[in-house]
Amino acid sequence: MTTLTSQVLAYEKSAADLAVKVFADGADRESMLASYANPLVSGFTTNPTLMRQAGVTDYRTFAHDIVATIPDRHISFEVFSDEFGAMERQAREIATWGENVYAKIPVSNTKGEVSYDLVNRLSQDGIKVNVTALFLLDQVREVAAAVEGGAPCCVSVFAGRIADAGLDYMPVMAESVELLAPNPQAELIWASPREVYNVVQADSIGCHIITCTSDIIKKLPTLGKELGQFSLETVQIFYADAAAAGYSL
């Protein structure tokens, strides 16, 4: 009887070797605390949709609790008004919640009116912003100009949703890195990844940060696993689950 052999196919890096920073994306308190204990996770992002899904009803109370519990990591909290005046008021309050807190600003409101002037005003006033929901290189160019010379900031480009539209996100992400390169205060976030391989891709182009759900974070230890061993472990899992279920034919 022959046994499984392989060609020793494995990615050359482990998760700990990656230059790209991993931020946990979510608003479930238990999951956030688990990520806080994970040395692979260096920051957190939230948004109103994730907070609603997690059952958050009091925005301010939730945010203060998270900042008190996770005081030493980047955390982005998003404004939720559709009017720029109210967005600005909310962003300025959010900025007071902690040294590592970033005010997340959508690239436009629901009417399609762009937020570049607001982003510029906040950034130049020393408020750390995370400009979110970017899909287009023109948006990246405008935001890069708005934050030039301002406070530390993040620019979140939604690579996963670009892929959902059937388009190749890699040219957009690679050029976004170049557009932000002249401003050392600006970091590119690869948002909405769909799989662990997106972490590898983000690392390969010099993207600064990638946001990951808890499911992707749990898979990060598989980076660098030799494929023959991975195959065998997969077979063993299937066998063990069938035995545990007591299946018979």
C-alpha positions in Angstrom: 0.0 0.0 0.0 1.3 3.4 -0.9 1.0 6.4 1.4 0.4 10.1 0.8 3.4 12.0 -0.5 3.6 15.7 -1.4 5.9 18.1 -3.2 6.3 20.2 -0.1 4.1 23.1 -1.3 3.8 25.8 1.3 3.6 29.6 1.5 7.0 31.0 2.7 5.6 33.1 5.5 3.7 32.4 8.7 1.1 34.9 9.9 3.7 36.3 12.4 6.0 37.1 9.5 3.6 39.4 7.7 4.3 43.1 7.4 0.6 44.0 6.9 -1.2 44.8 10.1 -4.4 42.8 10.9 -7.3 44.7 12.3 -10.4 42.8 13.7 -13.6 44.0 12.0 -16.7 43.6 14.1 -18.7 44.8 17.1 -19.3 41.7 19.2 -17.7 42.4 22.5 -16.7 38.8 23.2 -15.1 38.4 19.8 -13.3 41.7 20.2 -11.9 40.7 23.5 -10.7 37.4 22.0 -9.0 39.3 19.2 -7.4 41.6 21.8 -5.8 38.6 23.3 -4.5 37.5 19.9 -1.0 38.7 19.2 -1.7 38.8 15.5 -4.4 41.5 15.9 -3.1 45.1 16.3 -6.3 47.1 15.9 -10.1 47.2 15.5 -12.7 48.6 13.2 -16.5 48.9 13.6 -19.4 50.4 11.7 -23.1 51.0 12.4 -24.1 47.8 10.5 -21.8 45.6 12.5 -22.9 47.3 15.7 -26.6 46.7 14.9 -25.9 43.1 14.1 -24.1 42.7 17.4 -27.2 44.0 19.2 -25.6 47.4 20.3 -28.4 49.8 21.3 -26.4 52.6 23.1 -23.6 53.7 20.8 -21.8 55.9 23.2 -22.0 53.5 26.1 -20.7 50.6 23.9 -17.8 52.7 22.6 -16.7 53.9 26.0 -16.7 50.4 27.3 -14.7 49.1 24.4 -12.1 51.9 24.7 -11.8 51.3 28.4 -11.3 47.6 27.9 -9.0 47.9 24.9 -7.1 51.1 25.6 -3.9 50.6 23.6 -5.0 49.6 20.1 -6.4 51.5 17.1 -10.2 51.5 17.2 -12.4 53.2 14.5 -15.9 54.3 15.3 -18.1 55.6 12.4 -20.3 58.6 12.3 -23.8 57.9 11.3 -25.4 61.2 10.3 -26.2 61.9 6.7 -25.6 65.7 7.1 -22.0 67.0 7.1 -22.6 69.3 10.0 -23.8 66.6 12.2 -21.1 64.2 10.9 -18.5 66.8 12.0 -20.0 67.1 15.5 -20.1 63.3 15.9 -16.5 63.0 14.6 -15.2 65.6 17.0 -16.9 63.8 19.9 -15.6 60.4 18.8 -12.1 61.8 18.7 -12.3 62.7 22.4 -12.9 59.0 23.4 -9.3 58.0 23.4 -5.8 58.6 22.0 -6.1 55.6 19.7 -9.6 56.3 18.5 -10.2 57.2 14.8 -13.4 58.9 13.6 -14.6 56.9 10.6 -16.1 59.2 7.8 -17.8 57.8 4.7 -16.5 59.1 1.5 -19.9 60.5 0.7 -23.4 60.8 2.2 -26.4 58.9 0.9 -27.0 61.6 -1.7 -23.6 61.1 -3.3 -22.3 64.4 -2.0 -18.6 63.9 -1.2 -17.0 64.4 2.2 -13.6 65.6 1.1 -14.0 69.1 2.6 -15.1 67.6 5.9 -12.2 65.1 5.9 -9.7 67.9 5.2 -11.1 70.1 8.0 -11.0 67.4 10.5 -7.6 66.1 9.5 -6.0 69.6 9.5 -7.5 70.1 13.0 -5.6 67.1 14.3 -8.4 64.6 14.3 -7.5 61.1 13.3 -9.9 60.0 10.6 -10.6 56.7 8.8 -12.2 57.5 5.5 -14.3 54.6 4.5 -16.3 53.0 1.6 -13.9 53.9 -1.2 -14.1 51.9 -4.4 -12.5 54.2 -7.0 -9.0 55.5 -7.6 -10.4 59.0 -8.1 -11.8 58.8 -4.5 -8.4 57.7 -3.2 -6.7 60.6 -5.0 -9.1 63.1 -3.5 -8.8 61.8 0.0 -5.0 61.7 -0.3 -5.1 65.4 -1.1 -7.6 66.1 1.7 -5.4 64.5 4.4 -2.0 65.8 3.1 -0.2 67.4 6.0 -2.9 66.4 8.5 -3.2 64.0 11.4 -2.5 60.3 11.2 -5.3 58.7 9.1 -6.5 55.6 7.4 -8.1 55.2 3.9 -10.3 52.2 3.6 -10.7 50.7 0.1 -13.3 47.9 -0.2 -11.4 45.3 -2.2 -13.8 42.5 -1.4 -16.8 44.5 -2.7 -14.9 45.5 -5.8 -14.5 41.7 -6.4 -18.2 41.2 -5.7 -18.8 43.5 -8.7 -16.8 41.0 -10.9 -13.7 43.3 -11.1 -10.1 42.8 -10.4 -9.3 44.8 -7.2 -5.5 44.3 -7.3 -4.7 47.2 -9.7 -6.8 49.5 -7.5 -5.2 48.4 -4.3 -1.6 48.5 -5.7 -2.1 52.0 -7.1 -3.8 53.1 -3.8 -0.6 52.2 -2.0 1.4 54.4 -4.4 -1.1 57.3 -4.1 -0.7 57.4 -0.3 3.0 56.8 -0.3 4.0 60.5 -0.2 2.1 60.9 3.1 3.7 58.8 5.8 0.8 59.7 8.1 -1.7 57.9 5.8 -2.3 54.2 6.0 -4.2 52.1 3.4 -6.7 49.7 4.8 -7.7 46.7 2.6 -11.3 46.4 3.6 -13.9 43.6 3.2 -11.5 40.6 2.5 -13.1 37.3 1.7 -10.3 34.8 2.4 -6.9 34.4 4.0 -5.2 34.7 0.6 -6.3 38.3 0.6 -4.0 38.9 3.6 -1.1 37.5 1.5 -2.1 39.7 -1.4 -2.3 42.8 0.9 1.1 42.0 2.3 2.6 41.5 -1.2 1.8 45.0 -2.4 2.8 46.8 0.8 -0.7 47.6 2.0 -0.5 48.8 5.6 -3.6 47.2 7.2 -6.2 44.6 6.4 -9.5 44.3 8.3 -10.5 40.7 9.0 -13.6 39.0 10.4 -13.2 36.6 13.3 -13.5 33.7 10.9 -10.5 34.8 8.8 -8.5 35.6 11.9 -9.1 32.0 13.1 -7.6 30.7 9.9 -4.5 32.8 9.9 -2.4 30.1 11.6 -2.8 28.0 8.5 -0.5 30.4 6.6 2.7 28.5 5.8 1.1 25.0 6.4 2.6 22.4 4.0 -0.2 21.3 1.7 0.4 17.5 2.0 0.0 17.8 5.8 -3.0 20.0 5.3 -4.6 17.4 3.0 -4.0 14.7 5.6 -5.4 16.8 8.4 -8.5 17.5 6.4 -9.1 13.8 5.8 -8.6 13.1 9.5 -11.2 15.8 10.4 -13.8 14.2 8.1 -13.1 10.8 9.5 -13.3 12.0 13.1 -16.6 13.8 12.5 -18.2 10.8 10.8 -17.1 8.6 13.7 -18.4 11.1 16.3 -21.8 11.3 14.5 -22.0 7.5 14.6 -22.8 7.2 10.9 -23.3 3.8 9.4 -24.2 2.4 6.0 
